[in-house]
Amino acid sequence: MAVIDWSSIDWISLVVLSVLVLIVARIGERLSFGSRALGAFLTALLFAAGFAVWSYGLDDAVRQIIAMVTPTAQS
């Protein structure tokens, strides 16, 4: 059985995309007015839009902000 290399996981993206899924699922549920198919479609559409924004714009900006805020080790 393969061992998971926990240090190679992109934790920032994992957390952000998990929160994005939670938020768009709630929005899709509210906008669907009880229709499961419409809710699933809206959730998928909203997640795709959020994923595109994260992947092609916000990812680098968030990483730069985190790099500026967190202190780096001086050698």
C-alpha positions in Angstrom: 0.0 0.0 0.0 1.3 3.4 -0.9 2.1 5.9 1.8 0.7 9.4 1.5 3.2 12.2 1.4 1.4 14.8 3.5 3.9 17.5 2.7 3.1 17.4 -1.0 -0.5 18.3 -0.5 -1.4 21.9 -1.4 -3.3 22.7 1.8 -4.3 26.2 0.9 -6.1 25.1 -2.3 -7.6 22.1 -0.5 -9.1 24.3 2.2 -10.2 27.1 -0.1 -11.9 24.7 -2.6 -13.6 22.8 0.3 -15.1 26.0 1.6 -16.1 27.0 -1.9 -17.9 23.7 -2.4 -19.8 24.2 0.9 -20.8 27.8 0.0 -21.9 27.0 -3.6 -23.8 23.9 -2.4 -25.8 26.1 0.0 -26.4 28.8 -2.7 -27.5 26.1 -5.2 -29.8 24.6 -2.6 -31.4 28.0 -1.9 -31.8 29.0 -5.6 -33.3 25.7 -6.7 -36.6 26.0 -4.8 -36.6 22.3 -3.8 -35.7 20.9 -7.3 -32.8 18.5 -6.8 -31.8 18.5 -10.5 -31.8 22.3 -10.7 -29.9 22.5 -7.4 -27.2 20.1 -8.6 -26.9 22.0 -11.9 -26.6 25.4 -10.2 -24.1 24.0 -7.7 -21.9 22.5 -10.5 -22.2 25.8 -12.5 -21.3 28.0 -9.5 -18.4 25.7 -8.5 -17.0 25.7 -12.0 -17.0 29.5 -12.0 -15.4 29.7 -8.6 -12.8 27.1 -9.5 -11.9 29.0 -12.6 -11.6 32.3 -10.7 -9.4 30.5 -8.0 -7.2 28.7 -10.5 -6.6 31.6 -12.9 -6.4 34.6 -10.6 -6.9 34.4 -6.9 -4.5 31.5 -6.2 -1.4 33.5 -6.9 -2.7 36.6 -5.1 -3.6 34.6 -1.9 -0.2 32.9 -1.9 1.6 36.3 -2.2 -0.5 37.7 0.6 0.3 34.7 2.8 4.0 35.0 1.9 4.0 38.7 2.9 2.2 38.1 6.2 4.0 35.0 7.4 7.6 35.6 8.6 10.3 33.7 6.8 13.3 32.0 8.4 16.5 34.0 7.9 19.6 31.9 7.4 
